[in-house]
Amino acid sequence: MNIYDHFSSKDIADYCEKTGHSFNPLEMAVIVAHNDRTRKERHMAWRQIIEEYPDMPIPGRSGVSAKDSLHDSLMDEIAWEEKWIENFYTQGDDIVYLFNENCYSSVEKAWIAINDDMMAGFNRDGTTTIYRDRINGDNRSWVTLDSNGEVVHFGGLYSRECPCNLYYYLIYLPMPFETGDLAALPDGTPFVLKDLLWQKPEYNDFFTGKIDAEPSWGTLFHYYSIDGESGRLCFENGRSDDIWRLRYFEGELCGRDRFLKYLSQYIKNGYDRADWLINAFLKFKTEADCEDMKRQDSRLFF
């Protein structure tokens, strides 16, 4: 089994493979839990780990109870997830499925509506989300589907009661990124990395067993981005689950986002003057505002 094929980020996978970083069976199972393939593909990969690699215990950590057997835990997890998905698709008189603020009596009918409205139906990463609600209660759950209608991720009601929950297990993951890099997540929106808490010494000490205290599973990186609506420069916290999906930004920076190239250079070179950076921001913001006004004016004549 080539575990590098199961990373959500090819950039991280290539870096781990290039540096020769290896993973034990538990770490491999965690990597599979975080990939963006379909649920069926993840289950196939877990079964392959069971068949090809020795069993081992799962140490207890935040969000994950200690287990004697990784193999047994993976089989329990697969069975539990299959049952959860079956329940999600089960219709009922008090059950509604929601997509784009419209209600449907089944997932199948919601899926038809999604495909009839391709522009609004799918996100930039090619997925879509359907919600399941009880009419007289607050019991929302959801599934994210790929373009073929296969379940990729799911959550909501009872999703945290799964027997293994490797999604919440921390492992050490070498990163190729540095402060100031232009990066993105699967939706393709560019941003500039400010720091990666994942690479701080206290995290390395935890993963190598030098300390017992577990680092926070909260924010693991910070970044700067341009808000698409206001055009403002924002300082954001990177979510823990997004650390697995980080990649270098590829493509052309347009509009206000062109400023991010200047910000990247500023951070990487450690400049002590901010005047040219502020002027660059105002330049690109003004140009983008003018372009928006021209588009709005053109609509008035059609």
Buried (B, 14 or more C-beta within 10 A) or exposed (E): BEBBEBBBBEBBBEBBBEEEEEBEBBBBBBBBBBBBBBBEBBBEBBBBBBEEBEBBEBEEBEBBEEBEBBBBBBBBBBEBBEEBBEEBBEBEEEBBBBBEEEEBEBBEBBBEBBEEBEEEBBEEBEBBBBBBBBEEEEBEBBBBBBEEBBBBBBBBBEBEEBBBBBBBBBBBBEBBBEBBBBBBBBEEBBBBBBBBBBBEEEBBBBBEEEBEEEBEBEEBBBBBBBEEEEBEBEEBEBEBBBBBBBBBBEEEBEBBBBBBBBBBBBBEEEEEEEEEBEEBBEEBBEEBEEEEEEEEEEEEEE
